[in-house]
Amino acid sequence: MRTSNLLLPIIKENPKEAEIVSHRLMLRAGMVRQLGSGIYNWLPLGLKVLRNIEQIVREEMDKIANEILMPTMQPVELWQESGRYEAYGKEMLRITDRHERPMLFGPTAEEVVTDIFRNACKSYKDLPKTLYNIQWKFRDETRPRFGVMRGREFLMKDSYSFDIDEEAAKVTYWKHHATYLKIFERLGMKAVPVRANTGPIGGDLSHEFHIVAQTGESALYYTDDFSYAMADEMHDPATAPAGFKEARGIEVGHIFNFGTKYSAAMNAKVQGADGKEIFPHMGSYGIGVSRIVGAIIEASHDDAGIIWPESVAPYKVGLINIKQGDEACDKLCEEIYAKLPSCLYNDGNTGAGQKFATMDLIGLPWQIAVGPRGIEAGTVELKNRNTGEKQEISLEAALSKVA
């Protein structure tokens, strides 16, 4: 992609409305623009990062679950069956259609997926089943803030498991636990799973997953093997093992095991091996896909801008033409651009300093700069955005490094 063809509304100064680093940098780098309170338009650069994260989540979830797509609008009757309609609170957006039927914009989907299961699965032979969904959710936050970190509309991966009994359900639970650690590893982030309260979802087994970041809202205490991992309210220094670490974390995932809470309430039963009807044991597992974008920035940035891990970067390489209009520079840049499948070519007529600042701001992992002096010497400048290291090397060597 060429910057001349890209919708990239860069902002030089820090926006006054942005309270935290990720919100400031996402606005400055032209990734998002606010449409309403807690509601954002995702512009091309931001959407590419969002889709890259979504794809990593999907690839790992496909190994343990079936992807489905559930509607965002849900009938009230399902939530009345489960007993959560009144209990959920004002975060639920409740509306009425033209026929005066009450509906809601789903903040989560336990009821909908349980309805899918009870209509499709009738025997213990149909178990286990795990279904997942990557979909926009809406929760009417009292005070939306911090950009995509605490918005009202957000993209979420939520999965739901159905097992024959408690023992099998816990196997599925720990399988999700391991999958989440793999997802965050692929995202290039350090994630800490900590025991957590279940909240309105229900159940008695729950973990939150936090990305470690200095600006994190939660205090974390953990050992390297996670044999001890607690949030602030559950940490007891007197019983904690020696050598535990302290950090700050941003919650980006939450998993629950809640037994027959929903299957029993909604009469989602199957016939067991002995012919008797049983209620499957369930779990739900969420990852805040859009929230992860902000969390990564909080954990990976410097004074110049964002530093994207290669796995989620919108483009792998930023190509800078130091002297636009110079025949040799233009020709070499076109040759390099043709060879790189994931490249953002800054082909604008702005000065070199502004081009470098823009590339640092948007945080692509590698930068290749082409200028007259380098062409004379047979070299280009290669910069690693994470380390800041710059090298004057041959084009072939540069292409080899970013391959």
GUSE-752341 format. One record per residue (C-alpha): residue number from 1; residue in three letters; x, y, z. Coordinates in steps of 0.2 Angstrom, whole numbers. Layout:
! residues N
R   k   r    xx    yy    zz
R NUM ala     X     Y     Z
...
! end
This chain:
! residues 403
R   k   r    xx    yy    zz
R   1 met     0     0     0
R   2 arg     6    18    -4
R   3 thr     2    31     8
R   4 ser    -4    42    -6
R   5 asn   -18    29    -8
R   6 leu   -21    26    11
R   7 leu   -33    35    22
R   8 leu   -21    39    36
R   9 pro   -26    55    45
R  10 ile   -11    58    56
R  11 ile   -12    70    70
R  12 lys     4    78    76
R  13 glu    -1    84    93
R  14 asn    -9    74   107
R  15 pro   -28    75   107
R  16 lys   -35    83   122
R  17 glu   -48    70   125
R  18 ala   -36    55   126
R  19 glu   -32    51   144
R  20 ile   -20    36   141
R  21 val    -6    31   129
R  22 ser   -15    19   118
R  23 his   -30    31   115
R  24 arg   -18    45   111
R  25 leu    -8    35    99
R  26 met   -22    26    90
R  27 leu   -30    43    87
R  28 arg   -13    51    82
R  29 ala    -9    36    70
R  30 gly   -25    37    61
R  31 met   -31    20    67
R  32 val   -48    25    74
R  33 arg   -60    40    75
R  34 gln   -74    42    88
R  35 leu   -92    42    81
R  36 gly  -101    43    98
R  37 ser   -98    40   116
R  38 gly   -88    24   117
R  39 ile   -91    20    99
R  40 tyr   -77    20    86
R  41 asn   -75    20    67
R  42 trp   -60     8    63
R  43 leu   -50    16    49
R  44 pro   -39     6    38
R  45 leu   -23     5    48
R  46 gly   -33     0    64
R  47 leu   -44   -12    55
R  48 lys   -28   -22    48
R  49 val   -22   -24    66
R  50 leu   -39   -29    72
R  51 arg   -40   -42    59
R  52 asn   -23   -49    62
R  53 ile   -27   -51    80
R  54 glu   -44   -59    76
R  55 gln   -35   -71    64
R  56 ile   -23   -77    77
R  57 val   -37   -80    89
R  58 arg   -47   -89    76
R  59 glu   -33  -100    71
R  60 glu   -30  -106    89
R  61 met   -48  -108    93
R  62 asp   -51  -118    77
R  63 lys   -40  -132    85
R  64 ile   -52  -134    99
R  65 ala   -69  -127    94
R  66 asn   -82  -125    80
R  67 glu   -84  -107    74
R  68 ile  -102  -100    72
R  69 leu  -110   -83    70
R  70 met  -124   -78    82
R  71 pro  -135   -62    79
R  72 thr  -131   -46    89
R  73 met  -149   -43    93
R  74 gln  -157   -56   105
R  75 pro  -175   -60   111
R  76 val  -179   -56   129
R  77 glu  -187   -72   131
R  78 leu  -171   -82   132
R  79 trp  -164   -71   145
R  80 gln  -180   -72   155
R  81 glu  -178   -91   154
R  82 ser  -161   -90   161
R  83 gly  -166   -78   175
R  84 arg  -153   -65   169
R  85 tyr  -164   -52   161
R  86 glu  -168   -42   176
R  87 ala  -151   -47   185
R  88 tyr  -139   -41   172
R  89 gly  -142   -22   175
R  90 lys  -141    -6   166
R  91 glu  -126   -11   155
R  92 met  -139   -21   144
R  93 leu  -146   -10   130
R  94 arg  -164   -14   129
R  95 ile  -175    -9   114
R  96 thr  -192   -12   107
R  97 asp  -196   -16    89
R  98 arg  -210    -9    78
R  99 his  -222   -23    84
R 100 glu  -218   -18   103
R 101 arg  -208   -33   106
R 102 pro  -194   -31   118
R 103 met  -177   -35   112
R 104 leu  -159   -32   117
R 105 phe  -142   -29   110
R 106 gly  -132   -44   116
R 107 pro  -118   -40   129
R 108 thr  -114   -59   129
R 109 ala  -122   -75   122
R 110 glu  -124   -89   135
R 111 glu  -143   -89   132
R 112 val  -142   -89   113
R 113 val  -129  -103   112
R 114 thr  -138  -114   124
R 115 asp  -153  -112   113
R 116 ile  -143  -118    98
R 117 phe  -137  -133   108
R 118 arg  -153  -138   115
R 119 asn  -161  -138    97
R 120 ala  -147  -148    89
R 121 cys  -140  -160   102
R 122 lys  -151  -173   111
R 123 ser  -139  -187   116
R 124 tyr  -123  -190   126
R 125 lys  -115  -195   110
R 126 asp  -116  -177   104
R 127 leu  -104  -172   118
R 128 pro   -92  -164   120
R 129 lys   -96  -148   110
R 130 thr   -87  -131   110
R 131 leu   -94  -117    99
R 132 tyr   -86  -100    97
R 133 asn   -91   -84    90
R 134 ile   -81   -68    85
R 135 gln   -94   -54    85
R 136 trp   -97   -36    90
R 137 lys  -105   -34   107
R 138 phe  -113   -19   116
R 139 arg  -112   -14   135
R 140 asp  -119     3   140
R 141 glu  -104     8   151
R 142 thr  -109    22   163
R 143 arg   -93    31   158
R 144 pro   -85    25   142
R 145 arg   -66    31   142
R 146 phe   -49    26   137
R 147 gly   -53    24   119
R 148 val   -56     5   114
R 149 met   -50     0   131
R 150 arg   -67     4   139
R 151 gly   -79     7   125
R 152 arg   -97     3   124
R 153 glu   -96    -7   107
R 154 phe   -82   -19   106
R 155 leu   -76   -35    96
R 156 met   -76   -51   106
R 157 lys   -72   -69   104
R 158 asp   -84   -79   115
R 159 ser   -84   -98   116
R 160 tyr   -95  -110   125
R 161 ser   -93  -128   130
R 162 phe  -105  -142   134
R 163 asp   -98  -158   142
R 164 ile  -106  -173   150
R 165 asp  -101  -170   168
R 166 glu   -90  -159   179
R 167 glu   -74  -169   176
R 168 ala   -75  -167   157
R 169 ala   -80  -149   159
R 170 lys   -64  -145   168
R 171 val   -54  -154   155
R 172 thr   -61  -142   142
R 173 tyr   -59  -127   154
R 174 trp   -40  -131   155
R 175 lys   -39  -134   137
R 176 his   -45  -116   134
R 177 his   -33  -110   148
R 178 ala   -18  -117   138
R 179 thr   -26  -111   121
R 180 tyr   -27   -93   128
R 181 leu    -8   -93   133
R 182 lys    -4   -99   116
R 183 ile   -14   -85   108
R 184 phe    -6   -71   119
R 185 glu    12   -79   115
R 186 arg     8   -78    96
R 187 leu     2   -60    99
R 188 gly    20   -56   106
R 189 met    13   -52   123
R 190 lys    17   -58   141
R 191 ala     0   -64   148
R 192 val    -3   -69   166
R 193 pro   -18   -79   171
R 194 val   -25   -76   188
R 195 arg   -39   -83   198
R 196 ala   -54   -72   197
R 197 asn   -72   -69   203
R 198 thr   -86   -75   191
R 199 gly   -97   -60   192
R 200 pro  -114   -60   184
R 201 ile  -109   -74   172
R 202 gly  -110   -86   187
R 203 gly  -100  -102   191
R 204 asp   -86  -106   203
R 205 leu   -70  -108   193
R 206 ser   -64   -93   184
R 207 his   -47   -85   177
R 208 glu   -43   -68   170
R 209 phe   -29   -65   158
R 210 his   -19   -49   159
R 211 ile    -7   -42   147
R 212 val     8   -36   157
R 213 ala    10   -17   155
R 214 gln    17    -3   166
R 215 thr     0     7   164
R 216 gly   -10    -8   168
R 217 glu   -25    -5   180
R 218 ser   -23   -21   190
R 219 ala    -9   -27   202
R 220 leu    -3   -44   198
R 221 tyr     8   -57   208
R 222 tyr    14   -72   199
R 223 thr    28   -85   198
R 224 asp    35   -90   181
R 225 asp    26  -106   180
R 226 phe    10   -98   185
R 227 ser     8  -110   200
R 228 tyr     4   -94   210
R 229 ala    -5   -80   200
R 230 met   -16   -68   209
R 231 ala   -24   -51   207
R 232 asp   -22   -38   220
R 233 glu   -38   -42   230
R 234 met   -33   -61   231
R 235 his   -14   -59   235
R 236 asp    -8   -64   252
R 237 pro    10   -60   255
R 238 ala    10   -72   270
R 239 thr     6   -87   259
R 240 ala    14   -82   243
R 241 pro    29   -92   238
R 242 ala    46   -85   238
R 243 gly    52   -76   222
R 244 phe    35   -71   215
R 245 lys    35   -57   203
R 246 glu    25   -41   204
R 247 ala    18   -32   189
R 248 arg     3   -22   182
R 249 gly    -9   -30   170
R 250 ile   -23   -25   158
R 251 glu   -37   -38   158
R 252 val   -40   -45   140
R 253 gly   -48   -62   143
R 254 his   -59   -71   156
R 255 ile   -64   -89   156
R 256 phe   -78   -97   167
R 257 asn   -84  -114   172
R 258 phe  -102  -114   178
R 259 gly  -109  -131   178
R 260 thr  -127  -133   174
R 261 lys  -132  -115   178
R 262 tyr  -139  -112   160
R 263 ser  -142  -129   154
R 264 ala  -154  -133   169
R 265 ala  -162  -116   168
R 266 met  -166  -117   150
R 267 asn  -170  -136   150
R 268 ala  -155  -140   138
R 269 lys  -154  -158   142
R 270 val  -147  -174   133
R 271 gln  -150  -192   135
R 272 gly  -136  -201   145
R 273 ala  -129  -218   142
R 274 asp  -141  -226   154
R 275 gly  -156  -218   146
R 276 lys  -159  -204   159
R 277 glu  -159  -186   155
R 278 ile  -144  -175   161
R 279 phe  -140  -157   160
R 280 pro  -123  -154   152
R 281 his  -110  -145   161
R 282 met  -105  -128   153
R 283 gly   -91  -115   152
R 284 ser   -89   -99   143
R 285 tyr   -73   -91   138
R 286 gly   -70   -73   132
R 287 ile   -56   -63   123
R 288 gly   -58   -44   120
R 289 val   -51   -44   102
R 290 ser   -53   -25   100
R 291 arg   -47   -21   118
R 292 ile   -31   -31   114
R 293 val   -26   -18   101
R 294 gly   -26    -5   115
R 295 ala   -17   -17   127
R 296 ile    -3   -21   115
R 297 ile     0    -2   113
R 298 glu     0     1   132
R 299 ala    13   -13   133
R 300 ser    23    -9   118
R 301 his    27     9   114
R 302 asp    40    23   116
R 303 asp    40    42   115
R 304 ala    40    41    96
R 305 gly    25    30    95
R 306 ile    18    12    93
R 307 ile    30    -3    92
R 308 trp    20   -17    85
R 309 pro    25   -35    87
R 310 glu    27   -43    69
R 311 ser    12   -55    71
R 312 val    -1   -41    72
R 313 ala     8   -26    63
R 314 pro    -3   -18    49
R 315 tyr    12   -19    38
R 316 lys    28   -28    41
R 317 val    39   -15    32
R 318 gly    39     4    30
R 319 leu    47    10    15
R 320 ile    53    28    15
R 321 asn    59    38    -1
R 322 ile    70    51     6
R 323 lys    70    61   -10
R 324 gln    54    59   -19
R 325 gly    56    65   -37
R 326 asp    74    59   -38
R 327 glu    74    47   -53
R 328 ala    86    34   -45
R 329 cys    77    35   -28
R 330 asp    60    33   -36
R 331 lys    65    19   -47
R 332 leu    74     9   -33
R 333 cys    59    12   -21
R 334 glu    47     5   -34
R 335 glu    58   -11   -36
R 336 ile    58   -13   -17
R 337 tyr    39   -11   -16
R 338 ala    36   -24   -29
R 339 lys    46   -37   -19
R 340 leu    38   -34    -2
R 341 pro    21   -41     0
R 342 ser    18   -32    17
R 343 cys    24   -15    14
R 344 leu    18     3    17
R 345 tyr    27    14     5
R 346 asn    28    32    11
R 347 asp    28    40    -7
R 348 gly    22    57    -1
R 349 asn    30    74    -5
R 350 thr    33    78    13
R 351 gly    51    80    20
R 352 ala    61    66    26
R 353 gly    60    70    44
R 354 gln    41    70    43
R 355 lys    41    53    34
R 356 phe    53    46    48
R 357 ala    42    53    61
R 358 thr    26    45    53
R 359 met    34    28    52
R 360 asp    39    29    70
R 361 leu    22    34    75
R 362 ile    13    20    67
R 363 gly    26     8    73
R 364 leu    29    -5    59
R 365 pro    43   -17    64
R 366 trp    55   -13    50
R 367 gln    59     3    40
R 368 ile    69     4    24
R 369 ala    75    21    19
R 370 val    81    25     1
R 371 gly    91    40    -2
R 372 pro   104    47   -15
R 373 arg   119    44    -4
R 374 gly   114    26    -1
R 375 ile   111    23   -19
R 376 glu   129    29   -23
R 377 ala   136    18   -10
R 378 gly   125     3   -15
R 379 thr   116     3     2
R 380 val    99     6    10
R 381 glu    96    11    29
R 382 leu    87    -3    38
R 383 lys    79     1    55
R 384 asn    72   -11    68
R 385 arg    58    -1    76
R 386 asn    59   -12    92
R 387 thr    77   -10    96
R 388 gly    80     6    86
R 389 glu    95    -1    78
R 390 lys   100     6    61
R 391 gln   111    -2    48
R 392 glu   118     4    31
R 393 ile   118   -12    22
R 394 ser   115   -19     4
R 395 leu    97   -20    -2
R 396 glu    99   -39    -3
R 397 ala   104   -40    15
R 398 ala    90   -29    20
R 399 leu    77   -39    11
R 400 ser    84   -55    18
R 401 lys    82   -48    36
R 402 val    64   -43    34
R 403 ala    59   -59    24
! end
